[in-house]
């Protein structure tokens, strides 16, 4: 599995030593090709979490509506929003959606990173009313 900033590889007892050497050689070739390139690092850290007075459980089970991501500013998120990979939520139910988070999600989408919780129409689940 891979993303813009990482790869994840797993070996098992079924992998032969030759296959592991091939994998090592391939990684070295890729690294050598990228050695002199400027890579765009995508920061996955979210420093701007705003926590409203609603429990994540209550938010998860609240009535929700789907709205366009770009119209979700200051709304309360109704579902987990998780780029995959890496599989770490950047929004959880009950969090307020900030412009920084909308920008981050749009950056992921632009870089073809799958985001669980955003549908094919770029809609996000928000709490309809408290």
Backbone as XML, in Angstrom:
<?xml version="1.0"?>
<chain id="A" units="angstrom">
  <residue number="1" name="UNK">
    <atom name="N" x="0.855" y="-1.153" z="0.000"/>
    <atom name="CA" x="0.000" y="0.000" z="0.000"/>
    <atom name="C" x="0.908" y="1.225" z="0.000"/>
  </residue>
  <residue number="2" name="UNK">
    <atom name="N" x="0.459" y="2.295" z="-0.637"/>
    <atom name="CA" x="1.288" y="3.482" z="-0.698"/>
    <atom name="C" x="0.438" y="4.741" z="-0.639"/>
  </residue>
  <residue number="3" name="UNK">
    <atom name="N" x="1.064" y="5.827" z="-0.271"/>
    <atom name="CA" x="0.473" y="7.149" z="-0.292"/>
    <atom name="C" x="1.525" y="8.117" z="-0.802"/>
  </residue>
  <residue number="4" name="UNK">
    <atom name="N" x="1.219" y="9.394" z="-0.759"/>
    <atom name="CA" x="2.188" y="10.379" z="-1.258"/>
    <atom name="C" x="3.459" y="10.429" z="-0.438"/>
  </residue>
  <residue number="5" name="UNK">
    <atom name="N" x="3.379" y="10.110" z="0.839"/>
    <atom name="CA" x="4.526" y="10.251" z="1.733"/>
    <atom name="C" x="5.092" y="8.936" z="2.244"/>
  </residue>
  <residue number="6" name="UNK">
    <atom name="N" x="4.525" y="7.809" z="1.852"/>
    <atom name="CA" x="4.952" y="6.558" z="2.480"/>
    <atom name="C" x="4.567" y="5.343" z="1.643"/>
  </residue>
  <residue number="7" name="UNK">
    <atom name="N" x="5.168" y="4.242" z="2.017"/>
    <atom name="CA" x="4.726" y="2.937" z="1.535"/>
    <atom name="C" x="4.637" y="2.020" z="2.746"/>
  </residue>
  <residue number="8" name="UNK">
    <atom name="N" x="3.792" y="1.011" z="2.622"/>
    <atom name="CA" x="3.698" y="-0.015" z="3.655"/>
    <atom name="C" x="3.868" y="-1.346" z="2.938"/>
  </residue>
  <residue number="9" name="UNK">
    <atom name="N" x="4.807" y="-2.142" z="3.418"/>
    <atom name="CA" x="5.044" y="-3.455" z="2.827"/>
    <atom name="C" x="5.066" y="-4.491" z="3.944"/>
  </residue>
  <residue number="10" name="UNK">
    <atom name="N" x="4.473" y="-5.617" z="3.682"/>
    <atom name="CA" x="4.420" y="-6.686" z="4.671"/>
    <atom name="C" x="4.962" y="-7.952" z="4.028"/>
  </residue>
  <residue number="11" name="UNK">
    <atom name="N" x="5.856" y="-8.600" z="4.726"/>
    <atom name="CA" x="6.324" y="-9.905" z="4.246"/>
    <atom name="C" x="5.718" y="-10.981" z="5.141"/>
  </residue>
  <residue number="12" name="UNK">
    <atom name="N" x="5.643" y="-12.163" z="4.598"/>
    <atom name="CA" x="5.103" y="-13.293" z="5.356"/>
    <atom name="C" x="6.057" y="-14.469" z="5.238"/>
  </residue>
  <residue number="13" name="UNK">
    <atom name="N" x="5.735" y="-15.541" z="5.917"/>
    <atom name="CA" x="6.576" y="-16.735" z="5.830"/>
    <atom name="C" x="6.514" y="-17.360" z="4.440"/>
  </residue>
  <residue number="14" name="UNK">
    <atom name="N" x="5.567" y="-16.920" z="3.630"/>
    <atom name="CA" x="5.444" y="-17.440" z="2.262"/>
    <atom name="C" x="6.397" y="-16.749" z="1.286"/>
  </residue>
  <residue number="15" name="UNK">
    <atom name="N" x="6.998" y="-15.618" z="1.679"/>
    <atom name="CA" x="7.917" y="-14.907" z="0.796"/>
    <atom name="C" x="9.285" y="-15.580" z="0.818"/>
  </residue>
  <residue number="16" name="UNK">
    <atom name="N" x="9.823" y="-15.782" z="-0.373"/>
    <atom name="CA" x="11.146" y="-16.387" z="-0.467"/>
    <atom name="C" x="12.221" y="-15.319" z="-0.282"/>
  </residue>
  <residue number="17" name="UNK">
    <atom name="N" x="13.417" y="-15.754" z="0.019"/>
    <atom name="CA" x="14.532" y="-14.831" z="0.183"/>
    <atom name="C" x="14.773" y="-14.058" z="-1.112"/>
  </residue>
  <residue number="18" name="UNK">
    <atom name="N" x="14.641" y="-14.731" z="-2.261"/>
    <atom name="CA" x="14.814" y="-14.061" z="-3.556"/>
    <atom name="C" x="13.796" y="-12.940" z="-3.751"/>
  </residue>
  <residue number="19" name="UNK">
    <atom name="N" x="12.561" y="-13.162" z="-3.341"/>
    <atom name="CA" x="11.527" y="-12.129" z="-3.466"/>
    <atom name="C" x="11.843" y="-10.928" z="-2.568"/>
  </residue>
  <residue number="20" name="UNK">
    <atom name="N" x="12.356" y="-11.197" z="-1.377"/>
    <atom name="CA" x="12.723" y="-10.105" z="-0.473"/>
    <atom name="C" x="13.906" y="-9.312" z="-1.026"/>
  </residue>
  <residue number="21" name="UNK">
    <atom name="N" x="14.871" y="-9.978" z="-1.625"/>
    <atom name="CA" x="15.993" y="-9.281" z="-2.258"/>
    <atom name="C" x="15.514" y="-8.435" z="-3.434"/>
  </residue>
  <residue number="22" name="UNK">
    <atom name="N" x="14.577" y="-8.971" z="-4.217"/>
    <atom name="CA" x="13.999" y="-8.223" z="-5.335"/>
    <atom name="C" x="13.295" y="-6.967" z="-4.818"/>
  </residue>
  <residue number="23" name="UNK">
    <atom name="N" x="12.537" y="-7.119" z="-3.747"/>
    <atom name="CA" x="11.839" y="-5.971" z="-3.157"/>
    <atom name="C" x="12.849" y="-4.924" z="-2.684"/>
  </residue>
  <residue number="24" name="UNK">
    <atom name="N" x="13.891" y="-5.356" z="-1.987"/>
    <atom name="CA" x="14.925" y="-4.436" z="-1.502"/>
    <atom name="C" x="15.573" y="-3.700" z="-2.671"/>
  </residue>
  <residue number="25" name="UNK">
    <atom name="N" x="15.923" y="-4.415" z="-3.713"/>
    <atom name="CA" x="16.550" y="-3.791" z="-4.886"/>
    <atom name="C" x="15.609" y="-2.787" z="-5.559"/>
  </residue>
  <residue number="26" name="UNK">
    <atom name="N" x="14.343" y="-3.124" z="-5.617"/>
    <atom name="CA" x="13.359" y="-2.218" z="-6.219"/>
    <atom name="C" x="13.233" y="-0.934" z="-5.409"/>
  </residue>
  <residue number="27" name="UNK">
    <atom name="N" x="13.181" y="-1.045" z="-4.099"/>
    <atom name="CA" x="13.088" y="0.144" z="-3.233"/>
    <atom name="C" x="14.334" y="1.014" z="-3.413"/>
  </residue>
  <residue number="28" name="UNK">
    <atom name="N" x="15.497" y="0.414" z="-3.502"/>
    <atom name="CA" x="16.739" y="1.178" z="-3.701"/>
    <atom name="C" x="16.713" y="1.902" z="-5.048"/>
  </residue>
  <residue number="29" name="UNK">
    <atom name="N" x="16.216" y="1.244" z="-6.092"/>
    <atom name="CA" x="16.114" y="1.891" z="-7.409"/>
    <atom name="C" x="15.169" y="3.092" z="-7.359"/>
  </residue>
  <residue number="30" name="UNK">
    <atom name="N" x="14.030" y="2.908" z="-6.712"/>
    <atom name="CA" x="13.074" y="4.016" z="-6.584"/>
    <atom name="C" x="13.701" y="5.154" z="-5.796"/>
  </residue>
  <residue number="31" name="UNK">
    <atom name="N" x="14.361" y="4.833" z="-4.713"/>
    <atom name="CA" x="15.006" y="5.855" z="-3.883"/>
    <atom name="C" x="16.070" y="6.613" z="-4.674"/>
  </residue>
  <residue number="32" name="UNK">
    <atom name="N" x="16.843" y="5.900" z="-5.460"/>
    <atom name="CA" x="17.878" y="6.557" z="-6.271"/>
    <atom name="C" x="17.272" y="7.493" z="-7.309"/>
  </residue>
  <residue number="33" name="UNK">
    <atom name="N" x="16.131" y="7.097" z="-7.899"/>
    <atom name="CA" x="15.455" y="7.960" z="-8.872"/>
    <atom name="C" x="14.924" y="9.226" z="-8.211"/>
  </residue>
  <residue number="34" name="UNK">
    <atom name="N" x="14.477" y="9.107" z="-6.985"/>
    <atom name="CA" x="13.864" y="10.242" z="-6.296"/>
    <atom name="C" x="14.869" y="11.111" z="-5.545"/>
  </residue>
  <residue number="35" name="UNK">
    <atom name="N" x="16.114" y="10.653" z="-5.456"/>
    <atom name="CA" x="17.121" y="11.330" z="-4.641"/>
    <atom name="C" x="17.280" y="12.811" z="-4.973"/>
  </residue>
  <residue number="36" name="UNK">
    <atom name="N" x="17.228" y="13.175" z="-6.230"/>
    <atom name="CA" x="17.445" y="14.564" z="-6.623"/>
    <atom name="C" x="16.157" y="15.303" z="-6.977"/>
  </residue>
  <residue number="37" name="UNK">
    <atom name="N" x="15.010" y="14.691" z="-6.701"/>
    <atom name="CA" x="13.736" y="15.326" z="-7.017"/>
    <atom name="C" x="13.196" y="16.071" z="-5.806"/>
  </residue>
  <residue number="38" name="UNK">
    <atom name="N" x="12.459" y="17.118" z="-6.069"/>
    <atom name="CA" x="11.758" y="17.830" z="-5.011"/>
    <atom name="C" x="10.381" y="17.204" z="-4.883"/>
  </residue>
  <residue number="39" name="UNK">
    <atom name="N" x="10.104" y="16.668" z="-3.715"/>
    <atom name="CA" x="8.837" y="16.006" z="-3.489"/>
    <atom name="C" x="7.914" y="16.909" z="-2.684"/>
  </residue>
  <residue number="40" name="UNK">
    <atom name="N" x="6.632" y="16.869" z="-2.995"/>
    <atom name="CA" x="5.644" y="17.632" z="-2.246"/>
    <atom name="C" x="5.130" y="16.780" z="-1.098"/>
  </residue>
  <residue number="41" name="UNK">
    <atom name="N" x="5.517" y="17.164" z="0.108"/>
    <atom name="CA" x="5.090" y="16.439" z="1.294"/>
    <atom name="C" x="3.708" y="16.922" z="1.701"/>
  </residue>
  <residue number="42" name="UNK">
    <atom name="N" x="2.797" y="16.000" z="1.952"/>
    <atom name="CA" x="1.464" y="16.348" z="2.415"/>
    <atom name="C" x="1.415" y="16.100" z="3.917"/>
  </residue>
  <residue number="43" name="UNK">
    <atom name="N" x="1.250" y="17.174" z="4.672"/>
    <atom name="CA" x="1.164" y="17.069" z="6.118"/>
    <atom name="C" x="-0.192" y="16.509" z="6.507"/>
  </residue>
  <residue number="44" name="UNK">
    <atom name="N" x="-0.199" y="15.409" z="7.241"/>
    <atom name="CA" x="-1.462" y="14.794" z="7.644"/>
    <atom name="C" x="-1.874" y="15.196" z="9.055"/>
  </residue>
  <residue number="45" name="UNK">
    <atom name="N" x="-1.076" y="16.003" z="9.716"/>
    <atom name="CA" x="-1.375" y="16.413" z="11.085"/>
    <atom name="C" x="-2.446" y="17.501" z="11.082"/>
  </residue>
  <residue number="46" name="UNK">
    <atom name="N" x="-3.382" y="17.394" z="12.006"/>
    <atom name="CA" x="-4.446" y="18.384" z="12.140"/>
    <atom name="C" x="-4.246" y="19.113" z="13.463"/>
  </residue>
  <residue number="47" name="UNK">
    <atom name="N" x="-3.785" y="20.361" z="13.408"/>
    <atom name="CA" x="-3.514" y="21.135" z="14.617"/>
    <atom name="C" x="-4.698" y="21.985" z="15.058"/>
  </residue>
  <residue number="48" name="UNK">
    <atom name="N" x="-5.749" y="22.041" z="14.277"/>
    <atom name="CA" x="-6.832" y="22.985" z="14.534"/>
    <atom name="C" x="-8.140" y="22.283" z="14.871"/>
  </residue>
  <residue number="49" name="UNK">
    <atom name="N" x="-8.118" y="21.413" z="15.856"/>
    <atom name="CA" x="-9.317" y="20.692" z="16.238"/>
    <atom name="C" x="-10.132" y="21.562" z="17.189"/>
  </residue>
  <residue number="50" name="UNK">
    <atom name="N" x="-11.395" y="21.763" z="16.852"/>
    <atom name="CA" x="-12.308" y="22.518" z="17.702"/>
    <atom name="C" x="-13.358" y="21.530" z="18.191"/>
  </residue>
  <residue number="51" name="UNK">
    <atom name="N" x="-13.513" y="21.415" z="19.494"/>
    <atom name="CA" x="-14.435" y="20.432" z="20.045"/>
    <atom name="C" x="-15.687" y="21.119" z="20.570"/>
  </residue>
  <residue number="52" name="UNK">
    <atom name="N" x="-16.828" y="20.878" z="19.919"/>
    <atom name="CA" x="-18.082" y="21.465" z="20.416"/>
    <atom name="C" x="-18.591" y="20.705" z="21.634"/>
  </residue>
  <residue number="53" name="UNK">
    <atom name="N" x="-19.643" y="21.170" z="22.212"/>
    <atom name="CA" x="-20.236" y="20.525" z="23.384"/>
    <atom name="C" x="-21.191" y="19.414" z="22.976"/>
  </residue>
  <residue number="54" name="UNK">
    <atom name="N" x="-20.683" y="18.457" z="22.248"/>
    <atom name="CA" x="-21.484" y="17.302" z="21.835"/>
    <atom name="C" x="-20.576" y="16.079" z="21.857"/>
  </residue>
  <residue number="55" name="UNK">
    <atom name="N" x="-21.063" y="15.024" z="22.433"/>
    <atom name="CA" x="-20.282" y="13.792" z="22.497"/>
    <atom name="C" x="-20.213" y="13.147" z="21.119"/>
  </residue>
  <residue number="56" name="UNK">
    <atom name="N" x="-19.099" y="12.515" z="20.795"/>
    <atom name="CA" x="-18.989" y="11.843" z="19.491"/>
    <atom name="C" x="-20.116" y="10.832" z="19.254"/>
  </residue>
  <residue number="57" name="UNK">
    <atom name="N" x="-20.520" y="10.114" z="20.309"/>
    <atom name="CA" x="-21.601" y="9.136" z="20.163"/>
    <atom name="C" x="-22.903" y="9.835" z="19.787"/>
  </residue>
  <residue number="58" name="UNK">
    <atom name="N" x="-23.211" y="10.944" z="20.472"/>
    <atom name="CA" x="-24.433" y="11.694" z="20.160"/>
    <atom name="C" x="-24.387" y="12.237" z="18.736"/>
  </residue>
  <residue number="59" name="UNK">
    <atom name="N" x="-23.228" y="12.718" z="18.324"/>
    <atom name="CA" x="-23.080" y="13.244" z="16.964"/>
    <atom name="C" x="-23.265" y="12.130" z="15.941"/>
  </residue>
  <residue number="60" name="UNK">
    <atom name="N" x="-22.696" y="10.978" z="16.206"/>
    <atom name="CA" x="-22.769" y="9.853" z="15.274"/>
    <atom name="C" x="-24.217" y="9.414" z="15.049"/>
  </residue>
  <residue number="61" name="UNK">
    <atom name="N" x="-25.025" y="9.416" z="16.131"/>
    <atom name="CA" x="-26.402" y="8.945" z="16.034"/>
    <atom name="C" x="-27.416" y="10.061" z="15.780"/>
  </residue>
  <residue number="62" name="UNK">
    <atom name="N" x="-26.971" y="11.292" z="15.597"/>
    <atom name="CA" x="-27.870" y="12.410" z="15.305"/>
    <atom name="C" x="-28.387" y="12.334" z="13.880"/>
  </residue>
  <residue number="63" name="UNK">
    <atom name="N" x="-29.465" y="13.077" z="13.616"/>
    <atom name="CA" x="-29.970" y="13.211" z="12.249"/>
    <atom name="C" x="-28.932" y="13.976" z="11.435"/>
  </residue>
  <residue number="64" name="UNK">
    <atom name="N" x="-28.661" y="13.492" z="10.219"/>
    <atom name="CA" x="-27.619" y="14.102" z="9.394"/>
    <atom name="C" x="-28.138" y="14.380" z="7.999"/>
  </residue>
  <residue number="65" name="UNK">
    <atom name="N" x="-27.433" y="15.269" z="7.336"/>
    <atom name="CA" x="-27.693" y="15.550" z="5.929"/>
    <atom name="C" x="-26.355" y="15.554" z="5.202"/>
  </residue>
  <residue number="66" name="UNK">
    <atom name="N" x="-26.407" y="15.308" z="3.907"/>
    <atom name="CA" x="-25.214" y="15.401" z="3.079"/>
    <atom name="C" x="-25.183" y="16.779" z="2.430"/>
  </residue>
  <residue number="67" name="UNK">
    <atom name="N" x="-24.029" y="17.437" z="2.528"/>
    <atom name="CA" x="-23.847" y="18.719" z="1.855"/>
    <atom name="C" x="-22.496" y="18.712" z="1.163"/>
  </residue>
  <residue number="68" name="UNK">
    <atom name="N" x="-22.327" y="19.602" z="0.202"/>
    <atom name="CA" x="-21.053" y="19.723" z="-0.492"/>
    <atom name="C" x="-19.955" y="20.066" z="0.510"/>
  </residue>
  <residue number="69" name="UNK">
    <atom name="N" x="-18.822" y="19.418" z="0.358"/>
    <atom name="CA" x="-17.687" y="19.660" z="1.246"/>
    <atom name="C" x="-17.390" y="21.151" z="1.370"/>
  </residue>
  <residue number="70" name="UNK">
    <atom name="N" x="-17.359" y="21.863" z="0.256"/>
    <atom name="CA" x="-16.990" y="23.276" z="0.277"/>
    <atom name="C" x="-18.045" y="24.163" z="0.923"/>
  </residue>
  <residue number="71" name="UNK">
    <atom name="N" x="-19.208" y="23.604" z="1.256"/>
    <atom name="CA" x="-20.254" y="24.359" z="1.962"/>
    <atom name="C" x="-20.366" y="23.941" z="3.428"/>
  </residue>
  <residue number="72" name="UNK">
    <atom name="N" x="-19.434" y="23.121" z="3.900"/>
    <atom name="CA" x="-19.544" y="22.543" z="5.240"/>
    <atom name="C" x="-18.827" y="23.341" z="6.331"/>
  </residue>
  <residue number="73" name="UNK">
    <atom name="N" x="-18.285" y="24.489" z="5.995"/>
    <atom name="CA" x="-17.554" y="25.299" z="6.968"/>
    <atom name="C" x="-18.413" y="25.582" z="8.197"/>
  </residue>
  <residue number="74" name="UNK">
    <atom name="N" x="-17.828" y="25.355" z="9.370"/>
    <atom name="CA" x="-18.445" y="25.600" z="10.682"/>
    <atom name="C" x="-19.623" y="24.691" z="11.000"/>
  </residue>
  <residue number="75" name="UNK">
    <atom name="N" x="-19.864" y="23.670" z="10.186"/>
    <atom name="CA" x="-20.888" y="22.669" z="10.481"/>
    <atom name="C" x="-20.270" y="21.614" z="11.401"/>
  </residue>
  <residue number="76" name="UNK">
    <atom name="N" x="-21.120" y="20.823" z="12.027"/>
    <atom name="CA" x="-20.635" y="19.751" z="12.895"/>
    <atom name="C" x="-20.624" y="18.455" z="12.098"/>
  </residue>
  <residue number="77" name="UNK">
    <atom name="N" x="-19.472" y="17.833" z="12.054"/>
    <atom name="CA" x="-19.284" y="16.599" z="11.290"/>
    <atom name="C" x="-20.140" y="15.483" z="11.882"/>
  </residue>
  <residue number="78" name="UNK">
    <atom name="N" x="-20.743" y="14.688" z="11.004"/>
    <atom name="CA" x="-21.603" y="13.609" z="11.448"/>
    <atom name="C" x="-21.022" y="12.222" z="11.269"/>
  </residue>
  <residue number="79" name="UNK">
    <atom name="N" x="-19.823" y="12.127" z="10.710"/>
    <atom name="CA" x="-19.242" y="10.820" z="10.423"/>
    <atom name="C" x="-17.719" y="10.923" z="10.498"/>
  </residue>
  <residue number="80" name="UNK">
    <atom name="N" x="-17.055" y="9.801" z="10.425"/>
    <atom name="CA" x="-15.598" y="9.787" z="10.376"/>
    <atom name="C" x="-15.147" y="10.134" z="8.963"/>
  </residue>
  <residue number="81" name="UNK">
    <atom name="N" x="-14.176" y="11.017" z="8.843"/>
    <atom name="CA" x="-13.582" y="11.370" z="7.560"/>
    <atom name="C" x="-12.133" y="10.905" z="7.630"/>
  </residue>
  <residue number="82" name="UNK">
    <atom name="N" x="-11.830" y="9.896" z="6.813"/>
    <atom name="CA" x="-10.560" y="9.197" z="6.950"/>
    <atom name="C" x="-9.860" y="9.010" z="5.619"/>
  </residue>
  <residue number="83" name="UNK">
    <atom name="N" x="-8.726" y="9.708" z="5.404"/>
    <atom name="CA" x="-7.937" y="9.418" z="4.199"/>
    <atom name="C" x="-7.292" y="8.043" z="4.340"/>
  </residue>
  <residue number="84" name="UNK">
    <atom name="N" x="-7.338" y="7.280" z="3.232"/>
    <atom name="CA" x="-6.772" y="5.934" z="3.287"/>
    <atom name="C" x="-5.941" y="5.666" z="2.051"/>
  </residue>
  <residue number="85" name="UNK">
    <atom name="N" x="-4.648" y="5.441" z="2.172"/>
    <atom name="CA" x="-3.891" y="5.465" z="3.417"/>
    <atom name="C" x="-3.668" y="6.889" z="3.917"/>
  </residue>
  <residue number="86" name="UNK">
    <atom name="N" x="-3.374" y="7.104" z="5.134"/>
    <atom name="CA" x="-2.896" y="6.172" z="6.150"/>
    <atom name="C" x="-3.979" y="5.523" z="6.992"/>
  </residue>
  <residue number="87" name="UNK">
    <atom name="N" x="-5.233" y="5.980" z="6.918"/>
    <atom name="CA" x="-6.293" y="5.351" z="7.703"/>
    <atom name="C" x="-6.517" y="5.994" z="9.056"/>
  </residue>
  <residue number="88" name="UNK">
    <atom name="N" x="-6.052" y="7.215" z="9.227"/>
    <atom name="CA" x="-6.220" y="7.949" z="10.483"/>
    <atom name="C" x="-7.250" y="9.051" z="10.242"/>
  </residue>
  <residue number="89" name="UNK">
    <atom name="N" x="-8.359" y="9.062" z="11.009"/>
    <atom name="CA" x="-9.387" y="10.083" z="10.772"/>
    <atom name="C" x="-8.841" y="11.503" z="10.945"/>
  </residue>
  <residue number="90" name="UNK">
    <atom name="N" x="-9.267" y="12.389" z="10.039"/>
    <atom name="CA" x="-8.938" y="13.801" z="10.212"/>
    <atom name="C" x="-10.144" y="14.563" z="10.756"/>
  </residue>
  <residue number="91" name="UNK">
    <atom name="N" x="-11.299" y="13.932" z="10.736"/>
    <atom name="CA" x="-12.510" y="14.459" z="11.369"/>
    <atom name="C" x="-13.256" y="13.292" z="11.990"/>
  </residue>
  <residue number="92" name="UNK">
    <atom name="N" x="-13.833" y="13.527" z="13.162"/>
    <atom name="CA" x="-14.671" y="12.525" z="13.800"/>
    <atom name="C" x="-16.025" y="13.152" z="14.106"/>
  </residue>
  <residue number="93" name="UNK">
    <atom name="N" x="-17.032" y="12.336" z="14.325"/>
    <atom name="CA" x="-18.354" y="12.886" z="14.621"/>
    <atom name="C" x="-18.293" y="13.851" z="15.805"/>
  </residue>
  <residue number="94" name="UNK">
    <atom name="N" x="-18.915" y="15.018" z="15.622"/>
    <atom name="CA" x="-18.967" y="16.022" z="16.685"/>
    <atom name="C" x="-17.975" y="17.149" z="16.531"/>
  </residue>
  <residue number="95" name="UNK">
    <atom name="N" x="-16.987" y="16.993" z="15.658"/>
    <atom name="CA" x="-16.006" y="18.058" z="15.457"/>
    <atom name="C" x="-16.545" y="19.093" z="14.474"/>
  </residue>
  <residue number="96" name="UNK">
    <atom name="N" x="-16.159" y="20.337" z="14.706"/>
    <atom name="CA" x="-16.552" y="21.411" z="13.801"/>
    <atom name="C" x="-15.610" y="21.408" z="12.603"/>
  </residue>
  <residue number="97" name="UNK">
    <atom name="N" x="-16.175" y="21.555" z="11.433"/>
    <atom name="CA" x="-15.399" y="21.531" z="10.189"/>
    <atom name="C" x="-14.832" y="22.926" z="9.949"/>
  </residue>
  <residue number="98" name="UNK">
    <atom name="N" x="-13.516" y="23.020" z="9.916"/>
    <atom name="CA" x="-12.831" y="24.298" z="9.716"/>
    <atom name="C" x="-12.371" y="24.434" z="8.270"/>
  </residue>
  <residue number="99" name="UNK">
    <atom name="N" x="-11.979" y="25.641" z="7.902"/>
    <atom name="CA" x="-11.457" y="25.861" z="6.552"/>
    <atom name="C" x="-10.170" y="25.086" z="6.338"/>
  </residue>
  <residue number="100" name="UNK">
    <atom name="N" x="-9.335" y="24.986" z="7.373"/>
    <atom name="CA" x="-8.098" y="24.201" z="7.258"/>
    <atom name="C" x="-8.396" y="22.748" z="6.916"/>
  </residue>
  <residue number="101" name="UNK">
    <atom name="N" x="-9.421" y="22.190" z="7.544"/>
    <atom name="CA" x="-9.770" y="20.794" z="7.274"/>
    <atom name="C" x="-10.337" y="20.645" z="5.867"/>
  </residue>
  <residue number="102" name="UNK">
    <atom name="N" x="-11.186" y="21.587" z="5.443"/>
    <atom name="CA" x="-11.714" y="21.543" z="4.072"/>
    <atom name="C" x="-10.562" y="21.613" z="3.071"/>
  </residue>
  <residue number="103" name="UNK">
    <atom name="N" x="-9.604" y="22.502" z="3.319"/>
    <atom name="CA" x="-8.436" y="22.608" z="2.433"/>
    <atom name="C" x="-7.651" y="21.309" z="2.408"/>
  </residue>
  <residue number="104" name="UNK">
    <atom name="N" x="-7.455" y="20.699" z="3.573"/>
    <atom name="CA" x="-6.710" y="19.440" z="3.669"/>
    <atom name="C" x="-7.421" y="18.339" z="2.881"/>
  </residue>
  <residue number="105" name="UNK">
    <atom name="N" x="-8.736" y="18.234" z="3.035"/>
    <atom name="CA" x="-9.495" y="17.210" z="2.313"/>
    <atom name="C" x="-9.403" y="17.450" z="0.810"/>
  </residue>
  <residue number="106" name="UNK">
    <atom name="N" x="-9.543" y="18.696" z="0.387"/>
    <atom name="CA" x="-9.424" y="19.011" z="-1.043"/>
    <atom name="C" x="-8.032" y="18.670" z="-1.566"/>
  </residue>
  <residue number="107" name="UNK">
    <atom name="N" x="-7.004" y="18.868" z="-0.751"/>
    <atom name="CA" x="-5.637" y="18.508" z="-1.149"/>
    <atom name="C" x="-5.514" y="16.996" z="-1.339"/>
  </residue>
  <residue number="108" name="UNK">
    <atom name="N" x="-6.096" y="16.231" z="-0.408"/>
    <atom name="CA" x="-6.100" y="14.775" z="-0.553"/>
    <atom name="C" x="-6.818" y="14.356" z="-1.835"/>
  </residue>
  <residue number="109" name="UNK">
    <atom name="N" x="-7.989" y="14.933" z="-2.063"/>
    <atom name="CA" x="-8.764" y="14.574" z="-3.254"/>
    <atom name="C" x="-7.995" y="14.911" z="-4.529"/>
  </residue>
  <residue number="110" name="UNK">
    <atom name="N" x="-7.326" y="16.066" z="-4.541"/>
    <atom name="CA" x="-6.537" y="16.480" z="-5.702"/>
    <atom name="C" x="-5.406" y="15.488" z="-5.983"/>
  </residue>
  <residue number="111" name="UNK">
    <atom name="N" x="-4.887" y="14.872" z="-4.916"/>
    <atom name="CA" x="-3.793" y="13.915" z="-5.045"/>
    <atom name="C" x="-4.286" y="12.468" z="-5.132"/>
  </residue>
  <residue number="112" name="UNK">
    <atom name="N" x="-5.582" y="12.304" z="-5.441"/>
    <atom name="CA" x="-6.185" y="10.977" z="-5.642"/>
    <atom name="C" x="-6.039" y="10.046" z="-4.450"/>
  </residue>
  <residue number="113" name="UNK">
    <atom name="N" x="-6.092" y="10.609" z="-3.246"/>
    <atom name="CA" x="-6.088" y="9.793" z="-2.039"/>
    <atom name="C" x="-7.541" y="9.487" z="-1.696"/>
  </residue>
  <residue number="114" name="UNK">
    <atom name="N" x="-7.845" y="8.218" z="-1.526"/>
    <atom name="CA" x="-9.199" y="7.801" z="-1.183"/>
    <atom name="C" x="-9.565" y="8.334" z="0.200"/>
  </residue>
  <residue number="115" name="UNK">
    <atom name="N" x="-10.752" y="8.916" z="0.315"/>
    <atom name="CA" x="-11.205" y="9.433" z="1.608"/>
    <atom name="C" x="-12.520" y="8.750" z="1.964"/>
  </residue>
  <residue number="116" name="UNK">
    <atom name="N" x="-12.464" y="7.966" z="3.005"/>
    <atom name="CA" x="-13.658" y="7.307" z="3.510"/>
    <atom name="C" x="-14.484" y="8.365" z="4.250"/>
  </residue>
  <residue number="117" name="UNK">
    <atom name="N" x="-15.755" y="8.491" z="3.893"/>
    <atom name="CA" x="-16.625" y="9.481" z="4.523"/>
    <atom name="C" x="-16.982" y="10.630" z="3.596"/>
  </residue>
  <residue number="118" name="UNK">
    <atom name="N" x="-16.340" y="10.693" z="2.425"/>
    <atom name="CA" x="-16.676" y="11.671" z="1.391"/>
    <atom name="C" x="-17.178" y="10.862" z="0.197"/>
  </residue>
  <residue number="119" name="UNK">
    <atom name="N" x="-18.381" y="11.171" z="-0.278"/>
    <atom name="CA" x="-18.896" y="10.374" z="-1.392"/>
    <atom name="C" x="-18.374" y="10.886" z="-2.739"/>
  </residue>
  <residue number="120" name="UNK">
    <atom name="N" x="-18.798" y="10.209" z="-3.816"/>
    <atom name="CA" x="-18.287" y="10.534" z="-5.156"/>
    <atom name="C" x="-18.696" y="11.930" z="-5.629"/>
  </residue>
  <residue number="121" name="UNK">
    <atom name="N" x="-19.671" y="12.551" z="-4.965"/>
    <atom name="CA" x="-20.093" y="13.918" z="-5.297"/>
    <atom name="C" x="-19.441" y="14.961" z="-4.383"/>
  </residue>
  <residue number="122" name="UNK">
    <atom name="N" x="-18.404" y="14.544" z="-3.652"/>
    <atom name="CA" x="-17.713" y="15.402" z="-2.679"/>
    <atom name="C" x="-18.664" y="15.951" z="-1.618"/>
  </residue>
  <residue number="123" name="UNK">
    <atom name="N" x="-19.560" y="15.094" z="-1.158"/>
    <atom name="CA" x="-20.476" y="15.472" z="-0.097"/>
    <atom name="C" x="-20.022" y="14.864" z="1.224"/>
  </residue>
  <residue number="124" name="UNK">
    <atom name="N" x="-20.328" y="15.586" z="2.285"/>
    <atom name="CA" x="-19.934" y="15.184" z="3.632"/>
    <atom name="C" x="-21.176" y="15.166" z="4.522"/>
  </residue>
  <residue number="125" name="UNK">
    <atom name="N" x="-21.186" y="14.275" z="5.479"/>
    <atom name="CA" x="-22.301" y="14.158" z="6.402"/>
    <atom name="C" x="-22.129" y="15.157" z="7.545"/>
  </residue>
  <residue number="126" name="UNK">
    <atom name="N" x="-23.158" y="15.983" z="7.766"/>
    <atom name="CA" x="-23.128" y="16.949" z="8.875"/>
    <atom name="C" x="-24.412" y="16.787" z="9.683"/>
  </residue>
  <residue number="127" name="UNK">
    <atom name="N" x="-24.346" y="17.219" z="10.935"/>
    <atom name="CA" x="-25.517" y="17.148" z="11.795"/>
    <atom name="C" x="-26.519" y="18.199" z="11.365"/>
  </residue>
  <residue number="128" name="UNK">
    <atom name="N" x="-27.742" y="17.747" z="11.177"/>
    <atom name="CA" x="-28.788" y="18.649" z="10.679"/>
    <atom name="C" x="-29.171" y="19.692" z="11.724"/>
  </residue>
  <residue number="129" name="UNK">
    <atom name="N" x="-29.418" y="19.255" z="12.945"/>
    <atom name="CA" x="-29.727" y="20.192" z="14.023"/>
    <atom name="C" x="-29.439" y="19.519" z="15.349"/>
  </residue>
  <residue number="130" name="UNK">
    <atom name="N" x="-29.130" y="20.329" z="16.333"/>
    <atom name="CA" x="-28.846" y="19.794" z="17.666"/>
    <atom name="C" x="-30.077" y="19.833" z="18.544"/>
  </residue>
</chain>
